[in-house]
Amino acid sequence: MDMYSAVKIAAVGTASAVGALIGGPVVLGVVGFTKAGVAAGSIAAALQTPATAAGSVFALCQSAGVVGLAASTKAGICATAGAVGAGISAILK
């Protein structure tokens, strides 16, 4: 692998990680998981049911919308997005 390819793969991986870190909270807000709860008329409101279980994806998204993402969650999101971005970049080089 030449130096240009390695730098490109690293740059795409880094950009993917940063994009996911910044984009995660934005996406949660856009679909309706806000600090004040589920926004009326939102996608989140359409998915909410009276039987929403604790620990479900919906409940975790709502928790993240209210209090933000935990540092460990942010680290996991960044690591996963970075690895996926770098992997795709390496395949498409």
QUIVENNOR-V457611 format. One record per helix or strand of 3 or more residues. SS is the DSSP state (H for helix, E for strand). FROM is the first residue (numbers start at 1). TO is the last residue. If there is no record, write none. Layout:
ss=SS from=FROM to=TO
ss=SS from=FROM to=TO
//
This chain:
ss=H from=3 to=31
ss=H from=43 to=47
ss=H from=57 to=67
ss=H from=71 to=92
//
